[in-house]
Structures are given as C-alpha cells and as structure tokens.
Amino acid sequence: MIVDPRDVCPGEGPEKVARALAQFSVDEVQGDAAFDEGYRALDAVFGPKGELERREVLSAWFAGQKTDPAAPIVATYHMLLARGVEDGDGRLAGVRDCYVTLDRAARRCVVLLSHALVLPAFRRTGLAALLRAAPVALARRAIAEAGLGGSPGGGEGGVEVMLAAEMEAVDPDDRDTVVRLIAYGRAGFAIIPPAVLPYAQPDFRDIAALGVSPVPLPLLAVVRQVGEEERDDIPRARAESFLRHYQTAHAAEVSPGELAPIRENALGRLAAFPGERVPLIRIPRGPAEIAGLAPALRSAVMPLFPPAWRGKAPLDDPARELERLSAAWPPG
C-alpha cells in the first residue's frame, strides 16, 4: 500500500477513508501487464473524449525513455492501481497516473496529476480520496532518492511539495466542473487566480496530420501545498512552477513554438502582479459558498486568453453567469 494515511486531508472524512484503507490496496505499477491493464481502463473512459495520451507515448514515459536525469527539472511518469482486497480476487477498482517533477536547485517537487479513475462499482467508497493523496508518497520517495535532506513541506530546510491539477473553468451548465473542484477543495486544494496565472494546456492533437494550427486549452491551475494546506496564499515562485513543471513534461511531445505563447500569456500576467505572495481562491466546501467560484467561471477566465483559445461556446456576462451558478447550486 503506497498511501500514507497521514497524507489524506481531514476534509476527506476520516471514517470513510479508514474504511477505504481496509477495503483497497493502492500500489505502483511495475510491469507491462499491469500498465496495459491500467491504460485500458483509462482509455475506456478518457480516450473517447480525447483526454488521454496515445498508448505509445505513455508507454515510453513508463519505460523511462522520456526522462532526462540531467535536466534542471527531472520528470518521471507513474501509474497506480487500486484493487479490492476484501473479496480476495484483487479486482481492479481504480487507476491514478501522474508525473513527478523535481527541481533539485529550487528544492521543489511538483506532482502533476493526470487522470484519476474510480470504476463504477467502487464509487462513493472513499477510494477517490486515496487516489488524491497517494501521489504525496511518490514525491517523498523522489526527494529521498535525490538525496535532498529535510522534511517534505515548506518549512525551513525542507523540500517544497506541491500537487498540481489542471481543471476546467466552472460552467453552470456542467455540474461536473463544480463537483470535481469541491472534491479537491475538501482534499486541501485551492485555485491560483486565473487573473494572475492564466494557464493553458497545449494542443495534443497531431497538428501536422490534421493540417491545423494548434489551439491551447485554457484551464484552472489547482494546487495542494503539502504540509501548508491552510495557507491562503502561494509564493510567486511556487505559482510560476505550476507552469514550468507542466511544460517540462509537455516539452517531450509539444514543440517549443507551441509552448511559448502559453508561457508568455501566463507569465506576463504573473510578472504584472505586484506582490511576492499570490492570494489563492478558496474552493467552496458546498453550495452555501458557491459564489466563491466567481473568479473561476468561464466568463471570467476565457477573456484572459487570446480569442482563438476560448472555444466556440458563447460567453455569458459574469454577473449573469454567477446568478445561473447560484441557482444551479441552491444552499440547503
């Protein structure tokens, strides 16, 4: 079991997490057969939506072929499989994959969360909470293997550990955009304000084969500062690392010319921010606080990007969109 119960935030529900720890094992994939099993499960859900890298790409990452140990930021790919242990048959229950990125000079480890899947039969069991917390153990191991002293966390002499996730802007007509954020908010995550760091994911399509220009996808930068979950801000350098560590992984598949406009758009706004600590957007814990997501609404986020990146859906007036969100999530 790779999950350390101490890495699970209290907001996840201690009793539910305790039951999940007894019901499931979560272990890192070591061989090709287990990788194939996990990839097939992810592909069945994320493949049809175009949200999963091609098998040959992830297979190369898994084999270590895309990791450069001499790079300033070293990126490695990991897949975790969750299995039921109560029935004894080890049936697949869930999959998590991620990239562990380590900047030795900055003493910073950022885990880039890719996909999390809980199979239908195992939902509402607490397994999702284990998959949100498990990557912390991968970061801790990477720090130890790199010979970096100190305890993981932001304390003196320690190594910064941050979990990073890309998420869609809030759409009142798509409840999943809110449900995902609330779940991660309870797990200790917060949002870097898009107005300060307007992050976008590169276009992973085969641009040359399609004969089209790349269109980046604007997303929210969602982070958990491990050991510092209660702080309401993030240091400027740590906020910048969200972009730089993601682009380290993206550079293995995307040309520098495609990454540059994304970086310039994001870091230009960050450079204009006047302070060294960026206030975070606290994610609401439930409908009573839903108005707190106003800065993460599509109508607030998309204008921060070039028009070609904003998608085809028309943008509502921010005040009207907030009213729609509040109506979709009434308190009580």
Salt bridges, closest charged atoms under 4 A:
ASP4 OD2 - ARG6 NH2 2.69
ASP7 OD1 - ARG140 NH2 2.88
GLU12 OE2 - ARG132 NE 2.86
GLU28 OE2 - HIS78 ND1 2.68
GLU28 OE1 - ARG141 NH1 2.76
ASP36 OD1 - ARG55 NH2 2.01
GLU37 OE1 - ARG83 NH2 2.56
GLU51 OE1 - LYS49 NZ 3.94
GLU56 OE2 - ARG54 NE 3.03
ASP97 OD1 - HIS115 ND1 3.03
GLU145 OE2 - ARG141 NE 3.95
GLU160 OE1 - ARG108 NE 2.75
GLU160 OE1 - ARG238 NE 3.00
GLU168 OE1 - ARG180 NH2 2.70
ASP173 OD2 - ARG324 NH2 2.59
ASP203 OD2 - ARG205 NH2 2.69
GLU228 OE1 - ARG231 NH1 2.85
GLU228 OE2 - ARG238 NH1 2.94
GLU229 OE2 - ARG224 NE 2.76
ASP233 OD1 - ARG231 NH2 2.78
ASP233 OD1 - ARG277 NH1 3.89
GLU240 OE2 - ARG244 NE 2.53
GLU253 OE2 - LYS66 NZ 2.85
GLU276 OE2 - ARG236 NE 3.57
GLU289 OE1 - ARG282 NH1 3.11
ASP316 OD1 - ARG320 NE 2.75
ASP316 OD2 - ARG324 NH1 2.97
